[in-house]
């Protein structure tokens, strides 16, 4: 048995032992120490497993099936690093390491608080979840040896994965996924307690660790989704930067729930079960996203195909879903008896403009999360049934939800996001009543534009999709309002808000800028697919032309083994005449080992538009000719600018949560000492009474 498999077995076995020790609890003398030692051993086993896998990849141990699949002798150091998570089993080993690290970090931070019910039960949940992931990694057999002859070289990474983005995007996503384990475990443990127990005198270090992990997970997931979108954008065939692919969609759902949690905190502070359910469901949807990737029951450009892990991960998902929903319902019904939770303003109270803004945004987030979930769960459930009862015909009978379903849910949610932006800031620039008039006016004009465009009155302009035409003007107005409010604050004309208020403004501004970029760039007006010979020139949009200046076929063995580089010049007609604005290469390559074709796209980018150019095919007889696909994407840069602003807006809050965690750690000993003093006082008072 390989050492890596032994380490994974050790991580699982010691993790189970740790859980048993915790469950027995006070019946075992010094159980806290034994459990902590077990958590350290399982953590070290997880570290050892991922390090050993890395050693095998870097030393080209091709007798291991996984190593032979994800690397080769010529791979550079970055591609070898990405081999750790490029395949199914490797990514599960990496996730196991992350989960065990977070669990051991939790146990280290809460040393001395083991007798607290919340800490005690959260530890049980966290180690159980870590064991679940480790079991899935073990089932995937990452250290399986090849039977028969050992290859002298590996297959190497899939050409689409042989990029720097594969070094950055997947680990960021996995780290974000793993981080959500912390709030999930603590909040789910809270469901097993009464409302008084979980809300009275919270332990500072636990509260700080949960808040720190939650906001870091949000930031990492935001960055991961944005980077993944850009990666998809520059790889033809992945649907641009967003195609509502099942794996893309399921990665968005945890982000939506984390964002919804931050909106639910101020408006559901009297109902902590409903509020914290967003965090609990965020981790469950992480498991759902992972299962979607590995199940093979949905058609996806990201999927690994159906294996044994498909079913073990499904079991993990179902167990967590049943436990999470059951405990949430139990705790919710139990708390209904507490009259204090019914006090306070109702959700529909609109007297506070800022809270109104948060509530409206929360509705949009829930709407989009529900649409995304339904659009993936329904076909996944049906296809799973086919996989069980008629597996031979799975590929023929597999169904999916049309992309229009997701798009309509997205655009409906955007209405709430835009309305929310008008009320998110306190400013003297406009009264609340005037803001309401402006909102009604811009949406009214947008509706007129949308209706006219449906009947062809404006042609395809401003876009070719009426819901986008409805929302473009309101989005522009919202951006104008937010920018004006920001300028007034910086100029001192309005009361300068706190760092949180400025961050909130930047967050909403980034979101609306991103949405405007999506409205304009997603709904392409000018798109061509035409043949070109060397020196041919064609107009692809008004006043924009491309010319093929060189066609260089490096080699051609057959239709899956070739390399062609096409040099393209982008020309704009201006009042000063024709001007060359860009020269670049679009590449098309066949990969015989993978039986696939990859494309390197040429993007001629400015602040206000991208010219997207890709070579999709070619012929060499009777003349050399290439087929070129072009798109003119207006304001696509706004997508990346908006994403950057949103992440940047949360950094000050992340800094505050980091300081809070460090402060709680510094005061931990004093807090523990205070607890001991209170216990001594109780003992003394009881003795005096006797």
Helices and strands as residue ranges (DSSP letters): H 3-24, G 25-27, H 31-58, H 65-70, H 77-86, H 88-109, H 117-139, G 159-161, H 164-191, H 195-199, H 204-233, H 246-267, H 272-295, H 308-335, G 339-342, H 353-389, G 391-393, H 394-397, H 403-421, H 432-454, H 466-491, H 499-522, E 526-532, E 537-541, E 544-558, E 561-574, E 577-591, E 596-600, E 602-605, E 609-619, E 625-634, H 637-666, H 668-689
